[in-house]
């Protein structure tokens, strides 16, 4: 059986509609609030009350001051592309990116719902949530 063709727009440009299957993320008691909020379409980040720094990936110990007084805060969901790479693999090309949120944390993610060749460093993006195979939706970003 031949591999599937990549998703293409009218002008034969790859688009990031993100038809590829996304594996379910591991959900632990520590990250459960993050994934529950994602299922509601909300993006949470951890914030340290000791040093007043936001951090991502969610964890109970602050990576800056090692304090254990962290709390969940809702993020704006708006950010800027810091860096990206386009994976032009069959069956569906896709974009991996580092997005820096308005709150200051940088997330590794995917850029979706756009022409892959139009993605630019410094581009403004907004969080969207995409389904996974049998788990909670994951945050990804689309042009704002």
C-alpha positions as CSV (number, residue, x, y, z in Angstrom):
1,X,0.0,0.0,0.0
2,X,1.4,3.4,-1.0
3,X,1.9,6.0,1.7
4,X,-0.8,8.7,2.0
5,X,-0.1,12.0,0.2
6,X,0.5,15.1,2.4
7,X,-2.3,17.6,3.0
8,X,-2.1,20.2,0.3
9,X,-3.8,23.5,-0.5
10,X,-4.9,24.5,-4.0
11,X,-1.4,25.8,-4.9
12,X,0.2,22.5,-3.9
13,X,1.6,24.0,-0.6
14,X,1.6,21.9,2.6
15,X,-0.9,23.0,5.2
16,X,-0.9,22.3,8.9
17,X,-4.4,21.1,9.3
18,X,-2.9,18.5,11.6
19,X,-4.5,15.3,10.3
20,X,-1.8,13.1,11.8
21,X,-2.6,11.1,14.9
22,X,-1.3,12.5,18.2
23,X,-0.5,10.1,20.9
24,X,-2.2,10.7,24.3
25,X,0.1,12.5,26.8
26,X,0.9,10.8,30.1
27,X,-1.5,12.1,32.8
28,X,-0.1,12.0,36.4
29,X,-1.7,13.3,39.6
30,X,0.7,16.2,39.4
31,X,-0.4,17.2,35.9
32,X,-4.1,16.3,36.1
33,X,-5.3,19.9,36.6
34,X,-3.4,20.9,33.5
35,X,-5.1,18.2,31.4
36,X,-8.5,18.8,32.9
37,X,-8.2,22.5,32.0
38,X,-7.1,21.6,28.5
39,X,-10.3,19.5,28.1
40,X,-12.2,22.7,28.9
41,X,-10.2,24.7,26.4
42,X,-8.1,26.5,29.0
43,X,-4.3,26.7,29.2
44,X,-2.8,26.6,32.7
45,X,0.8,27.2,33.7
46,X,2.5,26.8,37.0
47,X,3.6,29.9,39.0
48,X,5.9,30.0,41.9
49,X,4.6,32.1,44.8
50,X,8.1,32.2,46.4
51,X,10.0,33.8,43.5
52,X,7.0,35.0,41.4
53,X,8.2,33.1,38.2
54,X,6.1,31.2,35.8
55,X,7.4,27.8,34.5
56,X,6.4,25.2,32.0
57,X,6.4,22.0,31.9
58,X,4.0,21.8,35.0
59,X,5.8,20.5,38.1
60,X,5.3,21.0,41.8
61,X,8.9,22.2,42.5
62,X,10.0,25.6,41.0
63,X,12.9,25.1,38.6
64,X,14.2,28.6,39.5
65,X,14.2,28.7,43.3
66,X,13.3,25.1,44.1
67,X,10.4,26.3,46.2
68,X,7.4,24.1,46.7
69,X,4.8,26.8,46.8
70,X,3.6,26.6,43.2
71,X,0.1,27.3,42.0
72,X,-1.9,26.9,38.7
73,X,-2.7,30.1,36.9
74,X,-4.7,30.5,33.6
75,X,-2.5,31.7,30.8
76,X,-3.7,34.2,28.1
77,X,-3.0,31.6,25.4
78,X,-1.3,34.3,23.3
79,X,2.3,34.0,22.3
80,X,5.1,34.5,19.8
81,X,7.0,31.9,17.7
82,X,10.6,31.9,19.1
83,X,11.8,29.1,16.7
84,X,10.4,26.4,14.5
85,X,11.1,23.6,12.2
86,X,9.0,22.0,9.5
87,X,8.9,18.2,9.4
88,X,8.2,17.3,5.8
89,X,7.5,13.6,6.4
90,X,4.9,11.4,4.9
91,X,2.0,11.1,5.5
92,X,1.5,14.7,6.8
93,X,4.1,17.4,7.1
94,X,3.8,19.5,10.3
95,X,5.6,22.3,12.2
96,X,7.3,22.0,15.6
97,X,7.9,25.2,17.4
98,X,8.9,26.9,20.5
99,X,6.3,29.5,21.5
100,X,6.9,32.1,24.2
101,X,3.7,33.0,26.0
102,X,2.8,36.5,27.1
103,X,3.5,35.2,30.6
104,X,7.1,34.5,29.8
105,X,7.3,30.7,29.6
106,X,8.3,29.0,26.4
107,X,6.5,25.8,25.3
108,X,7.5,23.2,22.7
109,X,4.4,22.7,20.6
110,X,3.0,22.4,17.0
111,X,1.8,25.2,14.7
112,X,-1.5,24.3,13.0
113,X,-4.2,25.7,10.8
114,X,-1.9,27.6,8.4
115,X,0.3,27.4,5.3
116,X,3.5,25.8,6.7
117,X,5.6,28.0,4.4
118,X,4.0,31.2,5.9
119,X,5.2,30.5,9.4
120,X,7.7,33.0,10.7
121,X,9.8,33.7,13.8
122,X,8.2,36.5,15.8
123,X,4.7,35.6,14.4
124,X,1.8,36.1,16.9
125,X,-0.1,32.9,17.7
126,X,-3.0,31.8,19.8
127,X,-3.5,28.5,21.6
128,X,-5.9,25.9,20.2
129,X,-6.5,22.4,21.5
130,X,-6.3,19.2,19.4
131,X,-7.6,15.7,20.2
132,X,-5.3,12.9,21.0
133,X,-5.7,9.1,20.7
134,X,-7.6,8.2,23.8
135,X,-6.4,11.0,26.1
136,X,-6.9,14.7,26.8
137,X,-6.5,17.3,24.1
138,X,-3.1,18.9,23.8
139,X,-2.3,22.6,23.4
140,X,-1.0,23.7,20.0
141,X,-0.9,27.1,18.3
142,X,-2.4,28.8,15.3
143,X,-1.7,32.2,13.8
144,X,-3.5,34.9,15.7
